[in-house]
Amino acid sequence: MTVLTSALDTAAPEYAARRAVMLDRIAEVDAEHAKALAGGGEKYVRRHRDRDKLLARERIELLLDADAPFLELSPLAAWGSDYTVGAAMVTGIGVVAGVECLITANDPTVRGGASNPWTLKKALRANEIAYANRLPCISLVESGGADLPSQKEIFIPGGALFRDLTRLSAAGIPTIAVVFGNSTAGGAYVPGMSDHVIMVEERSKVFLGGPPLVKMATGEDADDESLGGAAMHASVSGLADHVAVDEYDALRQARRVVARLNHRKAYPDPPLDGVRPPVYDAGELLGIVPEDLKVPFDPREVIARIVDGSDFDEFKPRYGSSLVTGWATLHGYPLGILANAQGVLFSAESQKAAQFIQLANQRDIPLLFLHNTTGYMVGTQYEQGGIIKHGAMMINAVANSRVPHLSVLVGASYGAGHYGMCGRAYDPRFLFAWPSAKSAVMGPGQLAGVLSIVARQSAAARGKPYDEEADAGLRAMVEQQIEAESLPMFLSGRLYDDGVIDPRDTRTVLGLCLSAIHTAPYEGARGGFGVFRM
Ligand code: COA
């Protein structure tokens, strides 16, 4: 009875047009993903292979169970910066010996695997995910430590990396370091702070100071092996728990360590035989979002292609209809969904959202936010109707909700609407964007227009004539800049999401996230919200 019907006309020209634009955007994102895959480029990859070493992704592949999925996170980190796309590190969630783990791997082909400011942000985000979801954390280490020219950006905040490792351990979340090469200076604290350490014979180099530094500091002549080789650490210092003969052996041993962790998920997996796929084809997700985000679309068309059996039990469908709310399951996991319909959030939508979020908390049901909002409604009528306090109610509910949240930016995510819909600052467990998404304080046109009005008023106040020609130029320039800064690749580069995904993968990605989420126990807020201003 609650299976959604679809009004999507896949024979219509606008469907074809939307699909074509989406495919172009996916191709653009793929081209950027390819840059991350290429790491430091052909020369450094060849040199790495000539040294008989595995690439970061090959190490991950060998660590994971055969045919197990790997949900890569933040692959576009550092996009738009001076650093290589991917930020010299691969992070993601994968299954090792039947246990979902958070894996990080330095990419030694990119500037010796040295950590730049974006590597640090990416690593810290990975730690956050491991902590929130109680995922064992496996570090595949080979790094030149801090990227020295940018040390001022990373040295002080970088201490959090080691702090996180020991806090994970204190919380009973296992941490495992597998050292393939260099792990020196601060980097030595990755194995130093980990519960389990595996080193590779004649390859691992773990010391606070290498031979030149020791010579400078104390005058001692030392060699790599006696300062920090695997054999020394395994038999003398005691830093290594296991010695591997080569990289393959190290990965095998890491799998063995995970198999012995006795790490149990808080909740059993949902029974697979009860899970129905959506009734509608996921491929049709390509043709739903219009290129011009001012054109509304029905988010039920998206929901129908991601939830089990396309079955969506709508809550308050006739009230505050610009926000769709309702219950569903996804890969067998119960889920409350909030999805913007007409873009704008009014008072009724905000109150409906606050009520719905409280219900999910009473019932311990995770929430999924599908963003396509231009923000809360402005204007005299709405201000007088209390839009601020109603928006605040929704933001209060989101901020103090204690069930896990997932956010997917499918279209617009502007203004405080981004906050109310659980934007990045509201700590959703995971946040992904479709290539069609845009996020900023407001739309580029509006922002440029506001700036122009302010400049005009300022000129008038000073009794100066207003230069209309300069204004038109400035508006165009600002519009272009804001447009570029609101695109998903730009935002992903800055770690404002966990990745830009192909819409067709949405169900799979959310399913993997929900599985990870159910590793840690959670309980909704029964009270504990801020004061709801009525
Ligand atoms: N910061 C910035 N750039 C670094 C770097 C670092 N920490 N470590 C390496 N690089 C750069 C190198 O300058 C080189 O650049 P180039 O190819 O443009 O000349 C590139 O990364 C590759 O380094 P290279 O030394 O050729 O690679 P390698 O695989 O033979 O050795 C290391 C890798 C990490 C062992 C070696 O580069 C090294 O010892 N780096 C310094 C380590 C260090 O003391 N770090 C301080 C930690 S706080």
Boltz pocket constraint, residues with backbone or C-beta under 6 A from the ligand:
constraints:
  - pocket:
      binder: B
      contacts: [[A, 108], [A, 110], [A, 111], [A, 112], [A, 113], [A, 114], [A, 143], [A, 144], [A, 145], [A, 146], [A, 147], [A, 148], [A, 149], [A, 182], [A, 184], [A, 185], [A, 186]]
      max_distance: 6.0
